[in-house]
Amino acid sequence: MTPLEKELETALLDIYYRQKRIRCHASYFKRMLTCSNPRYRKGPVGAVRHLLTGEVTPGSGFRRLAKAGKLEWTVEALILQPKWKPLFTDWELDKAKARITNGRSN
């Protein structure tokens, strides 16, 4: 894992702990980051990619954060920060931006 990926993992875990403040327990999300079983562990970049491409619509965690007015706590908002751009494709960043935009309009 590169130093930038390690920083992303730390930032993603921070999101997980912030979400718990509003009773959003994203245990599957945390498992993708921390589980020692390679069947479940995806690593930070893999977890983000899974969340962006694994479903047609954003998951329940995203919806719960949108409803709480906490879109800045989403994985999508995090990866749109310029620091993380080297880790993701333009398509992935565009998808994250579209989800944030749509989340604000709902």
C-alpha positions, 0 to 999 in steps of 0.5 A: 500500500502506498503512503497516499493509499494509507492516508486514504484508509485513515480518512475513510476510517475517520468517515466511518467514526463520524457516521457513527455519531448519527447512528449510521453503523457502516460495519460492511464498509469498515470490514472492507478496510480492516478485515484480515480475511482477504475475501472481505478486505478490499483496501481503501481504493478497492473499497471506494471502487466497490461503493462506486460501482457495486450498486446502481444507486448509492447505498443506504449509508449515503442515503442516510448521510444525505438525509442527515445533511451530512454529504460532506461525510460521504466517501464521494465527497472525500475522494473529490478532494484534489489530494486523492485524484491520483488514486481514481479514474476520471469516470470514478470522480465524475460518478462521485460528483454526480452522486453528491449533486443528486444527493443535494437535490433530493 
